């Protein structure tokens, strides 16, 4: 039930921290509540992580105010629990299954609506598809599969669908869950012999919204139950909407039968926003939070500094406003520069001669007379695996890309796979003159770019 760090709870978590500061004061917040972290959110219970030495005190002293503030942000039915009480977690997971599906209609983040979603070329298809599903569940795209890197609005669209249906067709039942919450509930149901109630909870609804399906990988029993849940909902003509951080075919840890079902409807991407869209997002957030902005250049600076993640974009604005509130300094370019230089410093720009990952992939594929698609495919046959490892190694050596970025560029491979590929190339180059020669040849192809890059 752990909450992935990229789950789009971050804006709501910032809102909750703001509410808590107002409720308990700066001193109490800094001493007791500043180290709280969100661990899970299943649409009903917000699970918090607190330092073990203060957990009991915080739960006893601030439990009520935490729940009151959580309800102000997450909705009137939100509850708060602390990680560490396994019995309580199991009880909470099963307690929700005893209610009717109608109860789930009040468990959505109220501010995640279609009206609050900024539309641009990068997300127009995903927004239109989500709205079509909300207006006519099971009539348009079923399933609807939304994919994007972290922080680009996937969870926003899921809650927007639910909030739209709640407003315009309250007789339609909706359930939202993350894969981690689904897993936790399934395990709790098995342990408590409550599997039938669990099945009723997720299968007897008109619309099932499922966040972060990539986390099904390596959970064999949960994947089996999820497969049957998917089939039960779909076969009865009910709507499914799923989100993921990669395409279905890139989910290498999932069974083929699930990947095929994910691709059976519409697959829609949310890409990073362009500059105009980033400014529009910040302007909308400033209006929503009633931030006293007098200089639009502040928003432009944030948009120029942060280009690929809406959560980070909004988080930077919140950080600037927090500094304004604590220091009394005006929200101007001077304050914005001071805050952004700390949390998002200006990156040194690579020269035009720096090779990109795509260029490395193309050169390696051409050298081995294979296609780029073959280079990126899941196959582990030697004629493809070795070129792929070389391309990964060169991407690591010749670009400034992070391991996560390289993994995403190579079909959604994880951190461990990238590290293994680099280690494998080093080992083979050190022990095999032939392999060392291949590596040297590829480096020579890219060397003019490499030499210019290093001056």
DADAPE-V191348 format. One record per pair of residues at least 6 apart in sequence whose C-alpha atoms are under 8 Angstrom apart, sorted by sequence separation. I is the first residue (numbers start at 1). GAP is how many residues later the second one is. D is the distance in whole Angstrom. If there is no record, write none. Layout:
I_GAP_D / I_GAP_D
//
This chain:
40_6_6 / 41_6_6 / 71_6_7 / 133_6_7 / 148_6_7 / 166_6_8 / 188_6_8 / 189_6_5 / 202_6_7 / 216_6_7 / 217_6_8 / 233_6_7 / 234_6_7 / 286_6_8 / 306_6_7 / 307_6_8 / 323_6_8 / 324_6_6 / 329_6_7 / 365_6_6 / 379_6_7 / 395_6_8 / 396_6_8 / 407_6_4 / 408_6_8 / 429_6_5 / 430_6_7 / 39_7_8 / 40_7_5 / 71_7_5 / 133_7_6 / 147_7_7 / 165_7_7 / 216_7_6 / 233_7_7 / 286_7_8 / 306_7_6 / 324_7_6 / 365_7_6 / 396_7_7 / 407_7_6 / 428_7_6 / 429_7_4 / 21_8_6 / 38_8_7 / 39_8_5 / 40_8_7 / 70_8_6 / 71_8_7 / 119_8_7 / 132_8_6 / 133_8_7 / 146_8_7 / 189_8_8 / 251_8_7 / 407_8_7 / 428_8_7 / 429_8_8 / 20_9_7 / 38_9_6 / 39_9_5 / 70_9_7 / 186_9_7 / 189_9_6 / 375_9_6 / 38_10_5 / 39_10_6 / 70_10_7 / 230_10_8 / 249_10_6 / 303_10_7 / 321_10_7 / 362_10_6 / 365_10_7 / 374_10_7 / 375_10_8 / 396_10_7 / 404_10_7 / 407_10_8 / 429_10_7 / 37_11_6 / 38_11_6 / 67_11_7 / 129_11_8 / 248_11_5 / 302_11_7 / 320_11_7 / 324_11_8 / 361_11_6 / 395_11_7 / 404_11_6 / 407_11_6 / 36_12_6 / 37_12_5 / 67_12_6 / 129_12_7 / 162_12_6 / 186_12_7 / 248_12_8 / 375_12_7 / 376_12_7 / 403_12_6 / 406_12_8 / 36_13_6 / 37_13_7 / 67_13_6 / 185_13_7 / 375_13_6 / 36_14_5 / 66_14_7 / 130_14_8 / 248_14_6 / 302_14_7 / 361_14_8 / 392_14_7 / 35_15_7 / 36_15_8 / 129_15_8 / 248_15_7 / 302_15_7 / 320_15_7 / 403_15_7 / 35_16_7 / 283_16_7 / 320_16_6 / 323_16_8 / 403_16_8 / 63_17_8 / 114_17_8 / 159_17_8 / 282_17_6 / 158_18_8 / 299_18_8 / 392_18_8 / 320_19_6 / 368_19_7 / 126_20_7 / 247_20_8 / 279_20_6 / 319_20_7 / 279_21_6 / 32_22_8 / 365_22_7 / 59_23_7 / 364_23_7 / 46_24_8 / 279_24_6 / 316_24_7 / 13_25_7 / 33_25_8 / 208_25_8 / 278_25_6 / 32_26_7 / 203_26_6 / 364_26_8 / 392_26_7 / 396_26_8 / 55_27_8 / 130_27_7 / 134_27_5 / 175_27_7 / 202_27_7 / 206_27_8 / 316_27_8 / 364_27_6 / 130_28_8 / 133_28_7 / 134_28_7 / 205_28_8 / 275_28_6 / 393_28_7 / 77_29_7 / 78_29_7 / 135_29_8 / 203_29_6 / 204_29_8 / 213_29_7 / 275_29_7 / 278_29_8 / 281_29_8 / 285_29_7 / 392_29_7 / 393_29_5 / 76_30_7 / 77_30_6 / 127_30_7 / 131_30_7 / 134_30_6 / 135_30_7 / 175_30_7 / 199_30_7 / 203_30_6 / 208_30_8 / 210_30_8 / 212_30_7 / 213_30_6 / 214_30_6 / 291_30_8 / 361_30_6 / 392_30_7 / 75_31_7 / 76_31_8 / 130_31_7 / 134_31_6 / 174_31_6 / 179_31_7 / 207_31_6 / 208_31_6 / 209_31_6 / 210_31_6 / 211_31_6 / 212_31_5 / 213_31_5 / 214_31_7 / 223_31_8 / 227_31_7 / 282_31_7 / 360_31_6 / 390_31_8 / 46_32_7 / 48_32_7 / 50_32_7 / 75_32_6 / 173_32_5 / 174_32_6 / 175_32_6 / 176_32_6 / 177_32_6 / 178_32_5 / 179_32_6 / 206_32_5 / 207_32_5 / 208_32_5 / 209_32_5 / 210_32_5 / 211_32_5 / 212_32_5 / 214_32_8 / 275_32_7 / 278_32_8 / 282_32_7 / 301_32_8 / 389_32_5 / 390_32_8 / 393_32_7 / 44_33_7 / 45_33_6 / 46_33_6 / 47_33_6 / 48_33_6 / 49_33_6 / 50_33_8 / 74_33_7 / 75_33_7 / 172_33_8 / 173_33_5 / 174_33_5 / 175_33_5 / 176_33_5 / 177_33_5 / 178_33_4 / 179_33_6 / 205_33_8 / 206_33_6 / 207_33_6 / 208_33_6 / 209_33_6 / 210_33_7 / 211_33_7 / 212_33_7 / 274_33_8 / 298_33_8 / 378_33_8 / 389_33_7 / 44_34_5 / 45_34_5 / 46_34_5 / 47_34_5 / 48_34_5 / 49_34_5 / 74_34_7 / 75_34_6 / 172_34_6 / 173_34_6 / 174_34_6 / 175_34_6 / 176_34_6 / 177_34_6 / 178_34_6 / 179_34_6 / 207_34_8 / 217_34_8 / 273_34_7 / 298_34_6 / 302_34_8 / 360_34_7 / 376_34_5 / 377_34_7 / 3_35_7 / 43_35_8 / 44_35_6 / 45_35_6 / 46_35_6 / 47_35_5 / 48_35_6 / 74_35_5 / 75_35_7 / 172_35_8 / 174_35_8 / 176_35_8 / 178_35_8 / 180_35_7 / 218_35_6 / 272_35_7 / 273_35_7 / 278_35_8 / 282_35_7 / 298_35_5 / 301_35_8 / 305_35_8 / 360_35_7 / 376_35_6 / 389_35_7 / 390_35_6 / 3_36_5 / 45_36_7 / 47_36_6 / 73_36_7 / 74_36_7 / 179_36_6 / 186_36_7 / 217_36_5 / 218_36_8 / 272_36_5 / 295_36_8 / 297_36_7 / 389_36_7 / 2_37_6 / 3_37_5 / 73_37_8 / 179_37_7 / 214_37_7 / 217_37_5 / 272_37_7 / 273_37_8 / 294_37_8 / 295_37_6 / 1_38_8 / 2_38_6 / 3_38_7 / 216_38_7 / 293_38_7 / 294_38_8 / 295_38_8 / 298_38_6 / 302_38_8 / 306_38_7 / 357_38_6 / 1_39_6 / 117_39_8 / 183_39_6 / 292_39_8 / 305_39_7 / 356_39_8 / 117_40_8 / 305_41_7 / 23_42_7 / 357_42_7 / 113_43_7 / 114_43_7 / 355_43_7 / 356_43_7 / 39_44_7 / 112_44_5 / 113_44_7 / 354_44_8 / 355_44_7 / 20_45_8 / 112_45_7 / 354_45_7 / 20_46_7 / 113_46_7 / 114_46_5 / 45_47_7 / 112_47_6 / 113_47_4 / 114_47_8 / 112_48_5 / 113_48_8 / 20_49_6 / 110_49_8 / 357_49_8 / 390_49_7 / 394_49_8 / 19_50_6 / 109_50_6 / 113_50_6 / 114_50_8 / 108_51_6 / 112_51_8 / 113_51_7 / 158_51_6 / 44_52_8 / 357_52_7 / 398_52_7 / 16_53_6 / 110_53_7 / 158_53_8 / 16_54_6 / 108_54_7 / 108_55_7 / 155_56_7 / 16_57_6 / 105_57_7 / 15_58_7 / 105_58_8 / 12_61_7 / 43_61_8 / 105_61_6 / 12_62_7 / 44_63_6 / 43_64_5 / 43_65_6 / 105_68_7 / 108_68_8 / 104_69_8 / 105_69_6 / 137_69_8 / 104_70_6 / 105_70_7 / 137_70_7 / 102_71_6 / 104_71_6 / 101_72_6 / 102_72_7 / 104_72_8 / 101_73_7 / 101_74_7 / 367_75_8 / 364_78_7 / 363_79_8 / 363_82_8 / 158_83_7 / 360_86_8 / 155_88_8 / 154_89_6 / 93_91_7 / 94_91_7 / 143_91_8 / 355_91_7 / 93_92_5 / 142_92_8 / 90_94_8 / 94_94_7 / 355_94_6 / 90_95_7 / 93_95_7 / 94_95_7 / 146_95_8 / 150_95_7 / 353_95_8 / 354_95_5 / 355_95_7 / 143_96_7 / 144_96_6 / 145_96_6 / 146_96_6 / 147_96_6 / 148_96_7 / 149_96_5 / 353_96_5 / 354_96_6 / 91_97_8 / 142_97_6 / 143_97_5 / 144_97_5 / 145_97_5 / 146_97_5 / 147_97_5 / 148_97_5 / 149_97_7 / 353_97_7 / 90_98_5 / 142_98_6 / 143_98_6 / 144_98_6 / 145_98_6 / 146_98_6 / 147_98_5 / 148_98_6 / 354_98_8 / 90_99_8 / 98_99_7 / 138_99_6 / 142_99_7 / 143_99_7 / 145_99_8 / 147_99_6 / 353_99_6 / 354_99_6 / 94_100_8 / 97_100_6 / 101_100_7 / 138_100_6 / 147_100_6 / 353_100_6 / 97_101_6 / 100_101_8 / 137_101_7 / 138_101_5 / 351_101_8 / 137_102_6 / 351_102_6 / 97_103_8 / 101_103_7 / 350_103_7 / 94_104_8 / 97_104_5 / 101_104_7 / 133_106_8 / 154_116_8 / 145_117_7 / 153_117_7 / 144_118_8 / 145_118_7 / 152_118_6 / 143_119_7 / 152_119_7 / 145_120_7 / 147_120_7 / 152_120_7 / 143_121_7 / 144_121_6 / 145_121_6 / 146_121_6 / 147_121_6 / 148_121_6 / 149_121_8 / 142_122_8 / 143_122_5 / 144_122_5 / 145_122_5 / 146_122_5 / 147_122_5 / 148_122_5 / 149_122_8 / 142_123_5 / 143_123_7 / 144_123_6 / 145_123_6 / 146_123_6 / 147_123_6 / 148_123_6 / 141_124_6 / 142_124_7 / 144_124_8 / 146_124_7 / 141_125_6 / 252_126_7 / 250_128_8 / 43_133_7 / 42_134_8 / 43_134_7 / 42_135_6 / 42_136_6 / 41_137_8 / 42_139_5 / 129_139_8 / 41_140_7 / 40_141_8 / 8_142_8 / 126_142_5 / 7_143_7 / 8_143_6 / 125_143_6 / 126_143_6 / 6_144_5 / 7_144_8 / 125_144_7 / 126_144_6 / 6_145_7 / 8_145_8 / 8_146_8 / 123_146_7 / 8_147_6 / 122_147_8 / 123_147_5 / 7_148_8 / 8_148_8 / 122_148_6 / 123_148_6 / 122_149_5 / 122_150_6 / 123_150_8 / 122_151_6 / 121_152_8 / 122_152_8 / 120_153_7 / 120_154_8 / 120_157_6 / 152_157_6 / 153_157_7 / 119_158_8 / 151_158_5 / 152_158_5 / 118_159_7 / 150_159_7 / 151_159_5 / 152_159_7 / 151_160_5 / 151_161_8 / 250_161_5 / 251_161_7 / 118_162_7 / 250_162_6 / 118_163_6 / 246_166_7 / 116_168_7 / 3_177_7 / 2_178_6 / 1_179_4 / 1_180_5 / 1_181_8 / 1_182_7 / 1_183_5 / 7_205_8 / 11_300_7 / 10_301_7 / 14_301_8 / 8_303_7 / 11_303_7 / 11_304_7 / 14_304_8
//
